[in-house]
Amino acid sequence: MEDGKIVQLYLDRDEDAIKQTSEKYGSKLKAVSYRITCDRETAEECESDTYMKTWNLIPPNSPKDYFFAFLARITRALSIDRVRENTRLKRDGHIVELTEEMEMCIPAVNDVADDVEAKLLGEAISRFLFTLSDEKQVMFVRRYFYLDSISEVAKRLAIRESKVKTTLFRIRNELRDFLIGEGYTL
């Protein structure tokens, strides 16, 4: 079923929307969650929670043109929250590694008052990503949104791991310079 029709089911408050969403995107949502949680049971719970949250967010949202991205963002946020909840006293090495990579080019959000600034920062990062080639965009999003490993990114793009590492390093430096040009301080 097409995304627009599934979203319309949500808008019509038809419970078949959840079934259709699960059939079309369930395995992909579980994969997104699993990359973050590294636990199949937790990934399944996050997938299920995604459907509930989607039900509550549509309406007022109507993500007909970007439905999977809408779902993936929800799943990702739920999964990260679950990891934080499960590892309050110990830090997950995989998440720490990716966080450290991005800390060098993206300023941290310190309090609730920075939420608006965070949204503007997200828009600036999106503008930056649109300046990149398709391959570089895929590389960046797969690594830092979907949390793919370097080897998974290399395999997906049929390139060497060393090229992925070098390209991501350069993209992070370009992003840092772009954000400084936009007035962000690191």
C-alpha positions in Angstrom: 0.0 0.0 0.0 1.3 3.5 -0.8 2.4 5.7 2.0 -0.2 8.4 1.3 -3.0 5.8 1.7 -1.5 4.5 4.9 -1.3 8.0 6.4 -4.9 8.6 5.3 -5.9 5.5 7.3 -4.3 7.2 10.4 -6.1 10.4 9.6 -9.4 8.5 9.3 -8.5 6.8 12.6 -8.7 3.3 11.0 -6.8 0.7 13.0 -5.8 -1.0 9.8 -3.2 1.8 9.5 -1.1 0.0 12.1 -1.3 -3.3 10.3 -0.4 -1.8 7.0 2.5 0.1 8.6 3.8 -3.0 10.2 3.6 -5.0 7.0 5.4 -2.4 4.9 8.0 -1.0 7.4 8.1 -3.3 10.4 11.3 -5.1 9.6 13.1 -1.8 8.7 11.9 -0.2 11.9 13.2 -3.1 14.0 16.5 -2.9 12.2 16.8 0.8 13.0 16.0 0.1 16.7 18.3 -3.0 16.8 21.3 -0.9 15.6 20.8 1.3 18.6 19.7 -1.1 21.3 21.6 -4.2 20.2 18.7 -6.3 21.7 16.0 -8.0 19.6 13.3 -7.9 22.3 13.9 -4.2 23.0 13.9 -3.5 19.2 10.5 -5.2 18.9 9.1 -3.2 21.8 10.4 0.0 20.2 8.8 -1.0 16.9 5.5 -1.5 18.7 5.8 1.8 20.6 6.4 3.5 17.3 3.0 2.5 16.1 1.4 3.8 19.2 3.3 7.1 19.0 2.5 7.4 15.3 -1.2 6.8 16.0 -1.0 9.7 18.5 0.9 12.0 16.2 -1.3 11.6 13.1 -3.3 13.8 13.2 -2.2 16.6 13.6 0.8 15.6 11.4 0.3 14.3 7.9 3.6 12.9 6.7 2.4 11.6 3.4 5.5 12.5 1.5 8.0 11.4 4.1 6.3 8.6 6.0 9.2 6.3 6.5 11.5 9.1 7.7 8.7 10.1 10.1 8.5 6.5 11.5 12.3 6.1 11.6 12.8 9.3 13.6 10.2 8.1 16.1 11.8 4.7 16.3 15.3 6.1 16.7 14.2 8.5 19.5 12.4 5.7 21.3 15.4 3.4 21.0 17.9 6.0 22.2 15.6 6.7 25.2 15.5 3.0 25.9 19.3 2.7 25.8 19.6 5.8 28.1 17.1 4.2 30.5 18.8 0.8 30.5 22.3 2.2 30.9 22.0 5.2 33.2 25.1 4.4 35.1 27.2 2.9 32.3 27.8 4.3 28.9 27.2 2.3 25.7 30.5 2.2 23.7 28.8 2.3 20.3 26.7 5.4 21.1 29.7 7.1 22.8 31.9 6.5 19.7 29.4 8.2 17.4 28.7 11.0 19.8 32.4 11.7 20.1 32.7 11.9 16.3 29.9 14.4 16.0 30.9 16.5 19.1 33.8 18.0 17.1 31.5 19.7 14.6 28.1 20.1 16.3 27.5 22.3 19.4 25.8 20.6 22.4 22.4 21.5 23.6 22.7 22.4 27.3 19.1 23.1 28.4 15.5 23.4 27.5 15.9 27.0 26.3 18.2 25.7 23.6 15.4 23.6 22.0 14.7 26.3 19.4 18.4 26.7 18.7 18.5 22.9 18.2 15.7 23.0 15.6 17.6 25.8 13.8 20.8 23.7 14.0 18.9 20.8 12.5 17.7 22.9 9.6 21.3 24.2 9.1 22.6 20.6 9.0 19.9 19.7 6.4 21.0 22.6 4.2 24.6 21.4 4.5 23.6 17.9 3.5 21.9 19.1 0.4 25.2 20.6 -0.8 26.8 17.1 -0.7 26.7 14.5 -3.5 24.2 11.7 -3.1 26.9 9.2 -2.1 28.1 11.5 0.7 24.6 12.2 1.9 23.9 8.4 2.1 27.2 7.8 3.9 26.5 10.6 6.5 22.8 9.6 7.1 23.6 5.9 7.3 26.4 6.4 9.8 24.9 9.1 12.0 21.1 8.6 11.7 20.8 4.9 11.2 24.0 4.2 13.2 25.4 1.8 10.6 29.0 0.7 11.2 31.8 1.8 8.8 31.8 -1.7 7.3 28.0 -1.7 6.7 28.2 1.7 5.0 31.1 0.5 2.8 29.2 -2.6 1.9 26.0 -0.7 1.1 27.9 1.7 -1.2 30.2 -1.0 -2.6 33.3 1.0 -1.6 36.3 0.4 0.7 36.1 1.1 4.4 39.1 3.4 4.2 37.2 5.6 1.7 34.2 5.7 4.1 36.4 6.7 7.0 38.2 9.4 5.0 35.0 10.8 3.5 33.2 10.9 6.8 36.2 12.7 8.4 36.2 15.3 5.6 32.4 15.7 5.8 32.6 16.3 9.5 35.3 19.0 9.0 33.2 20.6 6.2 30.1 20.5 8.5 32.1 22.1 11.3 33.3 24.9 9.0 29.8 25.3 7.5 28.3 25.7 11.0 30.9 28.2 12.1 30.1 30.2 9.0 26.4 30.0 10.0 27.3 31.6 13.4 27.5 28.5 15.6 30.4 28.2 18.1 31.8 24.9 19.0 
